[in-house]
Amino acid sequence: MHWPAIEPGSPVWKERILPLNHHAHPPAPNSIKLTTSMQVWSSSEITKLKSCAFSFFLGKGSSSISSDVSSSTDHTPTKAQKNVATSEDSDLSMRTLSTPSPALICPPNLPGFQNGRGSSTSSSSITGETVAMVHSPPPTRLTHPLIRLASRPQKDQASIDRLPDHSMVHVFSFLPTNQLCRCARVCRRWYNLAWDPRLWRTIRLTGETIHVDRALKVLTRRLCQDTPNVCLMLETVTVSGCRRLTDRGLYTIAQCCPELRRLEVSGCYNISNEAVFDVVSLCPNLEHLDVSGCSKVTCISLTREASIKLSPLHGKQISIRYLDMTDCFVLEDEGLHTIAAHCTQLTHLYLRRCVRLTDEGLRYLMIYCPSIKELSVSDCRFISDFGLREIAKLECRLRYLSIAHCGRVTDVGIRYIAKYCGKLRYLNARGCEGITDHGVEYLAKNCSKLKSLDIGKCPLVSDTGLECLALNCFNLKRLSLKSCESVTGQGLQIVAANCFDLRTLNVQDCEVSVEALRFVKRHCKRCVIEHTNPAFF
């Protein structure tokens, strides 16, 4: 049972407390001191006081104090002694006796009550005056083991803390690795949520100044706590542009991430062949590898130890399907031969600006990798029509081909591609100055499902080739004619009148009138026109 609060101004306060205040000392802040020398308490009031005090001290876990309170109260009036608590003692009592109950009446100088805790030894009588103290709800935490601070109004819980755990994990899933690590330092709940295994299927680190080797070592060590020395959940590592990455960092990945499926280290020019060999040998599920800009990488192969341990049937097989070796300048035909022999499941291969490759390297590639769907040999200046004849052996499997700035390609090579690769969807032949209207015509008639075509900087392509293209490739969505000097507005009007789904048209540096551009805009309303005519806007 809890004793109700004594509100100032209430009938009980006027009857019991107000007359006694004239005989007491001035009250301390937040407390009212009462002397009991002139007042006789009824039996029912004493019983209520005993019950209230007992319930309070029982909640505090002190049975000795509750027994002292119950045994020291008598039915006969007692004269108050001169021992009166000071305002400092009263204020300390107010701070230490925080309790959920709105009011409490108890003696301030109990021998069994020291610093807010009950002691095991206490006297059987109470001396001194009775103090009525009013308290707010207790604070939720202690700043000192012996002192409970005065209660303060509780602040509203932060909005984000009201979200359930699964929602917080979903929010964290959009954060990069460095931000996720910062969130783990906010509080204990965020720490536990930030290290949820579902959030660590991918590690993304960016920045030229970050110490990537150390970061990878720390992260993999933390992720290996549940499964010693192995990160079973980690599937993707992206450290593109981290120039401080070395072979040591890749070796850490190879040792701790056997389930790795995707690795992107573009622009990390300090890694070598040996580190890449370790990764592909110890991560048998690796399917996506991006080493673009890694100028020291000249080959992709298994280590000798890994080849010996595996069976002869599968000893030279690597499960990589996507390989980007753009700007690997030192890659040669022999290295491409080794790559093709080990990565027979390749479907996407990008060899942009691998300037040492020749038609012989493409011949090796077609022998071992017949499943290629996308191939780029842009800016490989030694690729010629013979190389395109080898590429044509991919037949209907080929969907994407980029031969931009391969100056040795002519209509002959385009004929090979058009004849055997009828399901081609994308062709980039920009800068192939040997292509004429005949090559475009042959391409349009055999690759009618073509959706994107770039024949910019092909000065021999004119309106004749565009007319044939418009009458056969109705699904064309992207067309680039940049710097095609022989193209005029008439050819553009024929294209616009037949290719209604055209989305992008590049006619920069072309002699095209404003009327022709407006005609294109009227018939292809969703088309974005890139031009250099200041009169058209």
C-alpha positions as CSV (number, residue, x, y, z in Angstrom):
1,M,0.0,0.0,0.0
2,H,1.3,3.5,-0.9
3,W,0.7,6.5,1.2
4,P,-1.0,9.2,-0.9
5,A,0.7,12.5,-1.6
6,I,0.0,15.4,0.8
7,E,-0.9,18.2,-1.6
8,P,-0.4,21.8,-0.2
9,G,-3.8,23.5,0.2
10,S,-5.8,20.2,0.6
11,P,-8.0,19.7,3.7
12,V,-5.6,17.2,5.2
13,W,-2.7,19.6,4.7
14,K,-4.7,22.4,6.4
15,E,-5.8,20.2,9.3
16,R,-2.6,18.3,10.0
17,I,0.4,20.1,8.6
18,L,-0.3,23.9,8.5
19,P,-0.7,24.3,12.3
20,L,2.6,22.4,12.9
21,N,4.7,24.4,10.5
22,H,4.6,27.4,12.9
23,H,6.5,25.4,15.5
24,A,9.1,23.9,13.1
25,H,12.2,25.3,11.5
26,P,12.0,26.9,8.0
27,P,11.6,24.0,5.5
28,A,14.5,23.0,3.2
29,P,13.9,23.0,-0.5
30,N,11.7,20.3,-1.8
31,S,10.9,19.1,1.7
32,I,8.6,19.9,4.6
33,K,9.7,19.4,8.2
34,L,7.1,18.6,10.8
35,T,7.4,18.3,14.6
36,T,5.3,15.7,16.3
37,S,5.3,17.1,19.9
38,M,1.9,18.8,19.5
39,Q,0.1,16.1,17.5
40,V,-1.5,12.8,18.4
41,W,-1.7,10.3,15.5
42,S,-4.7,8.0,15.4
43,S,-4.3,4.2,15.3
44,S,-5.5,4.0,11.6
45,E,-3.0,6.7,10.6
46,I,-0.1,4.9,12.3
47,T,-1.1,1.7,10.6
48,K,-1.1,3.4,7.2
49,L,2.3,4.9,7.9
50,K,3.7,1.6,8.9
51,S,2.4,-0.1,5.7
52,C,3.7,2.7,3.5
53,A,7.2,2.6,5.0
54,F,7.3,-1.2,4.9
55,S,6.4,-1.3,1.3
56,F,9.0,1.3,0.4
57,F,11.9,-0.3,2.2
58,L,10.9,-3.7,1.1
59,G,11.2,-2.5,-2.5
60,K,14.7,-1.2,-1.6
61,G,15.6,-4.6,-0.3
62,S,16.3,-3.6,3.4
63,S,14.2,-5.7,5.8
64,S,16.0,-4.2,8.9
65,I,14.9,-0.7,8.1
66,S,11.3,-1.8,7.6
67,S,11.3,-3.6,10.9
68,D,12.7,-0.5,12.7
69,V,10.0,1.7,11.2
70,S,7.2,-0.7,12.2
71,S,8.5,-1.3,15.8
72,S,9.3,2.3,16.7
73,T,5.8,3.8,16.2
74,D,3.6,3.9,19.4
75,H,0.0,4.7,20.0
76,T,0.9,7.3,22.7
77,P,2.1,10.8,22.0
78,T,5.9,11.4,22.2
79,K,7.6,14.7,22.7
80,A,10.0,15.8,20.0
81,Q,13.6,16.2,20.9
82,K,15.9,19.0,19.9
83,N,17.8,17.0,17.4
84,V,16.6,18.6,14.2
85,A,18.0,17.8,10.8
86,T,19.7,20.6,8.9
87,S,18.6,21.7,5.4
88,E,21.7,19.9,3.9
89,D,20.7,16.6,5.5
90,S,17.2,17.0,4.3
91,D,18.3,17.8,0.8
92,L,20.7,14.8,0.7
93,S,17.8,12.6,1.9
94,M,15.6,13.9,-0.8
95,R,18.3,13.0,-3.4
96,T,19.0,9.5,-2.0
97,L,15.5,8.4,-1.3
98,S,14.2,8.4,-4.9
99,T,11.3,6.1,-5.3
100,P,8.4,5.6,-7.7
101,S,5.9,6.6,-5.1
102,P,4.7,10.2,-5.2
103,A,5.3,10.9,-1.4
104,L,7.0,9.3,1.5
105,I,7.0,9.9,5.2
106,C,9.9,8.6,7.3
107,P,12.3,9.8,10.0
108,P,15.4,11.4,8.6
109,N,18.0,10.1,11.2
110,L,17.4,6.4,11.1
111,P,20.5,4.6,12.3
112,G,19.8,1.8,9.8
113,F,19.7,4.2,6.9
114,Q,23.0,5.5,5.5
115,N,23.5,7.0,2.1
116,G,20.4,5.5,0.7
117,R,21.2,1.9,1.7
118,G,20.0,-0.2,4.7
119,S,22.4,-1.5,7.2
120,S,22.1,-4.8,9.0
121,T,22.3,-3.2,12.5
122,S,19.7,-0.6,13.7
123,S,18.1,0.5,16.9
124,S,14.6,-0.4,18.0
125,S,13.4,3.2,18.6
126,I,13.2,6.3,16.5
127,T,14.4,9.6,17.7
128,G,14.0,13.0,16.0
129,E,11.3,14.5,13.9
130,T,9.3,13.1,11.1
131,V,10.0,14.5,7.6
132,A,7.6,14.4,4.7
133,M,9.6,14.3,1.4
134,V,8.0,14.5,-2.1
135,H,9.9,12.7,-4.9
136,S,9.6,12.3,-8.7
137,P,10.2,9.0,-10.5
138,P,13.8,7.8,-10.2
139,P,16.3,8.4,-12.9
140,T,17.1,5.4,-15.1
141,R,20.8,5.2,-14.4
142,L,23.2,5.9,-11.5
143,T,26.2,8.2,-12.0
144,H,27.7,7.0,-8.7
145,P,27.2,3.6,-7.0
146,L,26.1,5.2,-3.7
147,I,24.3,8.4,-4.7
148,R,21.2,8.6,-6.8
149,L,20.9,11.9,-8.5
150,A,17.7,14.0,-8.3
151,S,15.3,13.0,-10.9
152,R,15.0,14.9,-14.2
153,P,12.3,14.9,-16.8
154,Q,12.8,12.0,-19.1
155,K,13.5,13.0,-22.7
156,D,11.6,11.5,-25.6
157,Q,13.2,8.5,-27.2
158,A,14.9,9.3,-30.5
159,S,12.8,8.5,-33.5
160,I,15.3,6.1,-35.0
161,D,15.5,4.1,-31.8
162,R,11.8,3.3,-32.1
163,L,12.5,1.3,-35.3
164,P,12.5,-2.5,-34.8
165,D,15.8,-4.4,-35.3
166,H,14.9,-5.7,-38.8
167,S,14.2,-2.2,-40.0
168,M,17.4,-0.9,-38.6
169,V,19.3,-3.7,-40.3
170,H,17.6,-2.8,-43.6
171,V,18.7,0.9,-43.2
172,F,22.3,-0.2,-42.4
173,S,22.4,-2.3,-45.5
174,F,22.6,0.8,-47.7
175,L,25.7,2.1,-45.9
176,P,29.3,1.7,-47.2
177,T,31.7,-0.3,-45.0
178,N,33.4,2.7,-43.4
179,Q,30.0,4.3,-42.4
180,L,28.8,0.9,-41.0
181,C,31.8,0.7,-38.8
182,R,31.1,4.2,-37.4
183,C,27.5,3.2,-36.6
184,A,28.8,0.3,-34.6
185,R,30.4,2.8,-32.2
186,V,27.2,4.7,-31.3
187,C,25.7,2.3,-28.7
188,R,25.5,-1.3,-27.7
189,R,22.3,-1.9,-29.7
190,W,23.8,-0.4,-32.8
191,Y,27.0,-2.4,-32.3
192,N,25.1,-5.6,-32.3
193,L,23.0,-4.6,-35.3
194,A,25.9,-3.3,-37.3
195,W,27.7,-6.6,-37.1
196,D,24.7,-8.6,-38.2
197,P,26.1,-11.2,-40.6
198,R,23.6,-10.3,-43.3
199,L,25.3,-6.9,-43.6
200,W,28.7,-8.3,-44.2
201,R,28.2,-10.1,-47.5
202,T,29.9,-7.1,-49.1
203,I,32.9,-5.0,-48.2
204,R,33.3,-1.7,-50.1
205,L,36.3,0.5,-49.4
206,T,37.2,3.6,-51.4
207,G,39.8,6.3,-51.2
208,E,43.4,6.8,-52.1
209,T,44.7,7.4,-48.5
210,I,43.0,4.5,-46.7
211,H,45.3,1.8,-45.4
212,V,43.5,-1.0,-47.2
213,D,45.7,-3.9,-46.2
214,R,45.2,-3.1,-42.5
215,A,41.5,-2.5,-42.9
216,L,40.9,-5.8,-44.7
217,K,42.9,-7.6,-42.0
218,V,40.9,-6.1,-39.1
219,L,37.5,-6.7,-40.8
220,T,38.2,-10.3,-41.8
221,R,39.4,-11.0,-38.2
222,R,36.2,-9.6,-36.8
223,L,34.1,-11.5,-39.3
224,C,35.9,-14.8,-38.5
225,Q,34.9,-14.8,-34.8
226,D,32.0,-17.2,-35.2
227,T,33.8,-19.3,-37.8
228,P,37.5,-19.3,-37.0
229,N,39.8,-18.2,-39.8
230,V,37.0,-18.2,-42.4
231,C,34.4,-15.6,-43.5
232,L,31.7,-17.7,-44.8
233,M,29.2,-14.9,-45.4
234,L,31.5,-12.5,-47.4
235,E,30.8,-12.8,-51.1
236,T,31.9,-9.4,-52.6
237,V,34.9,-7.2,-52.0
238,T,35.2,-3.9,-53.8
239,V,38.3,-1.8,-53.2
240,S,38.5,0.1,-56.5
241,G,40.7,3.1,-56.5
242,C,42.5,2.1,-53.3
243,R,46.1,2.7,-54.5
244,R,47.6,1.5,-51.3
245,L,46.3,-2.0,-51.8
246,T,49.2,-4.5,-52.2
247,D,49.6,-8.2,-52.6
248,R,49.4,-8.6,-48.8
249,G,45.7,-7.3,-48.8
250,L,44.7,-9.7,-51.6
251,Y,46.5,-12.6,-49.8
252,T,44.3,-11.8,-46.7
253,I,41.2,-12.1,-48.8
254,A,42.4,-15.3,-50.4
255,Q,43.1,-16.9,-47.0
256,C,39.9,-15.8,-45.2
257,C,37.2,-15.7,-47.9
258,P,36.7,-19.0,-49.6
259,E,33.1,-18.1,-50.6
260,L,34.1,-15.0,-52.5
261,R,32.2,-14.5,-55.7
262,R,33.1,-10.9,-56.8
263,L,36.3,-9.0,-56.5
264,E,36.9,-5.5,-57.8
265,V,40.4,-4.0,-57.5
266,S,40.3,-1.6,-60.5
267,G,43.0,1.1,-60.3
268,C,45.1,-0.7,-57.7
269,Y,48.3,-0.7,-59.7
270,N,50.5,-2.2,-56.9
271,I,49.1,-5.7,-57.1
272,S,50.9,-8.4,-59.2
273,N,50.1,-11.7,-60.9
274,E,51.0,-13.7,-57.8
275,A,48.3,-12.1,-55.7
276,V,45.7,-12.6,-58.4
277,F,46.8,-16.3,-58.7
278,D,46.3,-16.8,-54.9
279,V,42.8,-15.3,-55.1
280,V,41.6,-17.4,-58.0
281,S,43.2,-20.5,-56.6
282,L,41.8,-20.3,-53.0
283,C,38.4,-18.8,-54.0
284,P,36.9,-21.5,-56.2
285,N,33.5,-19.7,-56.5
286,L,35.0,-16.5,-57.9
287,E,32.9,-15.5,-60.9
288,H,33.5,-11.7,-61.3
289,L,37.0,-10.2,-61.4
290,D,37.8,-6.6,-62.3
291,V,41.5,-5.8,-62.5
292,S,41.2,-2.9,-64.9
293,G,44.0,-0.4,-64.5
294,C,46.3,-3.0,-62.7
295,S,49.2,-2.6,-65.1
296,K,51.3,-5.3,-63.4
297,V,48.7,-8.0,-64.1
298,T,49.6,-9.9,-67.3
299,C,47.9,-13.2,-66.8
300,I,45.1,-15.0,-64.9
301,S,46.0,-18.5,-63.8
302,L,46.0,-21.0,-60.9
303,T,49.1,-21.3,-58.7
304,R,51.3,-24.3,-59.4
305,E,50.4,-25.8,-56.0
306,A,46.7,-25.5,-56.6
307,S,47.0,-27.1,-60.0
308,I,48.9,-30.1,-58.5
309,K,46.3,-30.6,-55.7
310,L,43.3,-30.7,-58.1
311,S,42.5,-33.5,-60.3
312,P,43.8,-33.4,-63.9
313,L,40.2,-33.0,-65.2
314,H,39.6,-29.8,-63.3
315,G,43.1,-28.7,-62.4
316,K,43.1,-25.9,-65.0
317,Q,39.6,-24.7,-64.6
318,I,38.6,-21.4,-63.1
319,S,35.0,-20.5,-62.6
320,I,35.4,-16.8,-63.6
321,R,32.6,-15.6,-66.0
322,Y,33.2,-11.9,-65.9
323,L,36.7,-10.5,-66.5
324,D,37.7,-6.9,-67.0
325,M,41.3,-6.3,-67.9
326,T,40.9,-2.8,-69.3
327,D,44.2,-0.8,-69.4
328,C,46.3,-3.8,-68.6
329,F,48.9,-2.5,-71.1
330,V,51.4,-5.3,-70.8
331,L,48.9,-8.1,-71.6
332,E,50.1,-10.0,-74.6
333,D,48.9,-12.8,-76.8
334,E,50.6,-15.4,-74.7
335,G,49.0,-14.1,-71.5
336,L,45.6,-14.1,-73.2
337,H,46.2,-17.7,-74.3
338,T,46.8,-18.7,-70.7
339,I,43.7,-16.8,-69.5
340,A,41.6,-18.5,-72.2
341,A,42.9,-22.0,-71.3
342,H,42.1,-21.6,-67.6
343,C,38.9,-19.5,-67.8
344,T,36.9,-21.5,-70.2
345,Q,33.5,-20.3,-68.7
346,L,34.0,-16.7,-69.7
347,T,30.9,-14.9,-70.9
348,H,32.0,-11.2,-70.5
349,L,35.5,-10.2,-71.4
350,Y,36.8,-6.6,-71.7
351,L,40.2,-5.9,-73.1
352,R,40.0,-2.2,-73.8
353,R,43.4,-0.6,-74.5
354,C,45.3,-3.8,-74.3
355,V,47.5,-2.4,-77.1
356,R,49.8,-5.4,-77.5
357,L,47.1,-7.9,-78.4
358,T,46.8,-9.1,-82.0
359,D,44.6,-11.4,-84.1
360,E,46.5,-14.4,-82.8
361,G,45.3,-13.7,-79.2
362,L,41.7,-13.7,-80.4
363,R,42.3,-17.0,-82.1
364,Y,43.3,-18.6,-78.8
365,L,40.3,-17.0,-77.2
366,M,37.8,-18.5,-79.6
367,I,39.3,-21.9,-79.2
368,Y,38.9,-22.1,-75.4
369,C,36.0,-19.7,-74.7
370,P,33.1,-20.4,-77.0
371,S,30.5,-19.0,-74.6
372,I,31.4,-15.3,-74.7
373,K,28.4,-13.0,-75.0
374,E,30.1,-9.6,-74.6
375,L,33.6,-8.7,-76.0
376,S,35.4,-5.4,-76.1
377,V,38.8,-5.0,-77.9
378,S,38.5,-1.2,-78.3
379,D,41.7,0.7,-79.0
380,C,43.5,-2.5,-79.8
381,R,45.2,-1.2,-82.9
382,F,46.6,-4.5,-84.1
383,I,43.2,-6.1,-84.4
384,S,42.1,-6.4,-88.1
385,D,39.5,-8.2,-90.2
386,F,41.2,-11.5,-89.5
387,G,40.5,-11.0,-85.8
388,L,36.8,-10.3,-86.6
389,R,36.7,-13.5,-88.6
390,E,37.8,-15.3,-85.4
391,I,35.2,-13.4,-83.3
392,A,32.5,-14.4,-85.8
393,K,32.9,-18.0,-84.7
394,L,30.9,-17.1,-81.6
395,E,27.9,-17.0,-84.0
396,C,24.5,-16.3,-82.3
397,R,25.9,-16.3,-78.8
398,L,27.5,-12.8,-79.3
399,R,25.3,-9.9,-78.2
400,Y,27.8,-7.1,-77.5
401,L,30.9,-6.2,-79.6
402,S,33.1,-3.1,-79.3
403,I,35.9,-2.6,-81.9
404,A,36.1,1.2,-81.5
405,H,39.3,2.7,-83.0
406,C,40.5,-0.5,-84.5
407,G,41.8,1.2,-87.5
408,R,42.5,-2.0,-89.5
409,V,38.9,-3.1,-89.6
410,T,37.0,-2.6,-92.8
411,D,33.7,-3.7,-94.5
412,V,35.2,-7.2,-94.8
413,G,35.3,-7.7,-91.1
414,I,31.8,-6.2,-90.6
415,R,30.5,-8.7,-93.2
416,Y,31.9,-11.6,-91.1
417,I,30.2,-10.3,-88.0
418,A,26.9,-9.6,-89.8
419,K,26.8,-13.0,-91.5
420,Y,27.4,-15.2,-88.5
421,C,26.3,-13.1,-85.5
422,G,22.7,-12.5,-86.4
423,K,21.6,-11.8,-82.8
424,L,24.0,-9.0,-82.2
425,R,22.4,-6.2,-80.2
426,Y,25.2,-3.7,-79.6
427,L,28.0,-2.7,-82.0
428,N,30.6,0.1,-81.4
429,A,32.7,0.7,-84.5
430,R,33.5,4.3,-83.8
431,G,36.7,5.4,-85.5
432,C,36.9,2.5,-87.9
433,E,37.4,4.7,-90.9
434,G,37.4,1.7,-93.3
435,I,33.7,1.1,-92.9
436,T,31.4,2.4,-95.7
437,D,27.8,2.3,-96.7
438,H,28.2,-1.3,-98.0
439,G,29.2,-2.5,-94.5
440,V,26.3,-0.7,-92.9
441,E,23.9,-2.1,-95.4
442,Y,25.1,-5.7,-94.9
443,L,24.9,-5.2,-91.1
444,A,21.4,-3.8,-91.3
445,K,20.0,-6.6,-93.4
446,N,21.5,-9.5,-91.3
447,C,21.3,-8.0,-87.8
448,S,17.8,-6.6,-87.8
449,K,17.5,-6.8,-84.0
450,L,20.3,-4.3,-83.5
451,K,19.4,-1.8,-80.7
452,S,22.6,0.3,-80.4
453,L,25.0,1.3,-83.1
454,D,28.0,3.7,-83.0
455,I,29.5,4.5,-86.3
456,G,30.9,7.9,-85.4
457,K,34.0,9.2,-87.1
458,C,33.4,7.0,-90.1
459,P,33.6,9.6,-92.9
460,L,32.6,7.1,-95.6
461,V,29.1,6.5,-94.2
462,S,26.4,8.6,-95.8
463,D,22.6,8.9,-96.1
464,T,22.5,5.8,-98.3
465,G,23.7,3.6,-95.4
466,L,21.3,5.4,-93.0
467,E,18.4,4.7,-95.3
468,C,19.1,1.0,-95.4
469,L,19.6,1.0,-91.6
470,A,16.2,2.7,-91.0
471,L,14.3,0.3,-93.2
472,N,15.6,-2.8,-91.5
473,C,16.4,-2.0,-87.8
474,F,13.1,-0.7,-86.5
475,N,14.1,-1.5,-82.9
476,L,17.1,0.9,-82.9
477,K,17.2,3.0,-79.7
478,R,20.7,4.5,-79.8
479,L,22.5,5.9,-82.8
480,S,25.8,7.8,-82.9
481,L,26.9,9.6,-86.1
482,K,29.4,12.0,-84.5
483,S,31.7,13.6,-87.0
484,C,30.2,11.7,-90.0
485,E,30.8,14.4,-92.6
486,S,28.7,12.7,-95.3
487,V,25.5,12.6,-93.3
488,T,22.8,15.2,-94.0
489,G,19.4,16.1,-92.7
490,Q,17.7,13.9,-95.3
491,G,19.2,10.7,-93.8
492,L,18.2,11.8,-90.3
493,Q,14.6,12.3,-91.4
494,I,14.4,8.8,-92.9
495,V,15.7,7.4,-89.6
496,A,13.2,9.4,-87.5
497,A,10.3,8.3,-89.7
498,N,11.0,4.6,-89.2
499,C,12.7,4.2,-85.8
500,F,10.0,5.6,-83.4
501,D,11.7,4.1,-80.3
502,L,14.9,6.1,-80.8
503,R,16.1,7.4,-77.4
504,T,19.6,8.8,-78.1
505,L,20.9,10.5,-81.3
506,N,24.4,12.0,-81.5
507,V,25.0,14.2,-84.5
508,Q,27.7,16.4,-83.1
509,D,30.0,17.9,-85.8
510,C,27.5,16.9,-88.5
511,E,26.2,19.3,-91.2
512,V,22.5,19.0,-90.2
513,S,19.9,21.7,-90.5
514,V,17.6,22.9,-87.8
515,E,14.5,21.7,-89.7
516,A,15.9,18.2,-89.8
517,L,16.5,18.2,-86.0
518,R,13.0,19.5,-85.4
519,F,11.6,16.8,-87.6
520,V,13.4,14.2,-85.5
521,K,12.0,15.7,-82.3
522,R,8.5,15.6,-83.6
523,H,8.6,12.0,-84.6
524,C,10.8,10.7,-81.8
525,K,9.4,12.6,-78.8
526,R,11.5,10.7,-76.2
527,C,14.7,11.1,-78.1
528,V,17.6,13.0,-76.6
529,I,19.6,14.8,-79.4
530,E,23.2,15.6,-78.9
531,H,24.2,18.3,-81.4
532,T,26.4,21.3,-82.0
533,N,23.9,23.5,-83.8
534,P,23.4,26.7,-81.7
535,A,20.1,27.5,-83.5
536,F,18.4,24.4,-82.2
537,F,17.3,24.2,-78.6
